[in-house]
Amino acid sequence: MYVGVLTVIPGWAALFQAPSLLLYALAAAAVLHVFVVLHEEHRLSRIFRTEHENYRSRVGRWLPTLEAPG
């Protein structure tokens, strides 16, 4: 969902020819990154412990990895 939002905002900037929306996209990206790292990941690590560590080792935070499953 976060990646989708951060993709739509630059699209708005292009559609409305509003470079200021690019600054908004950068600010939103920074805020979302801090929220994910400090709140969501911390909470998931506390609740799921080993399972979350295994998940984090296999899945990229913002972009998917290109490894074959298995």
Stockholm file with secondary structure:
# STOCKHOLM 1.0

chainA/1-70         MYVGVLTVIPGWAALFQAPSLLLYALAAAAVLHVFVVLHEEHRLSRIFRTEHENYRSRVGRWLPTLEAPG
#=GR chainA/1-70 SS CHHHHHHHHHHHHHHTTCTHHHHHHHHHHHHHHHHIIIIIHHHHHHHHTHHHHHHHHHSCSSSCCCCCCC
#=GC SS_cons        CHHHHHHHHHHHHHHTTCTHHHHHHHHHHHHHHHHIIIIIHHHHHHHHTHHHHHHHHHSCSSSCCCCCCC
//
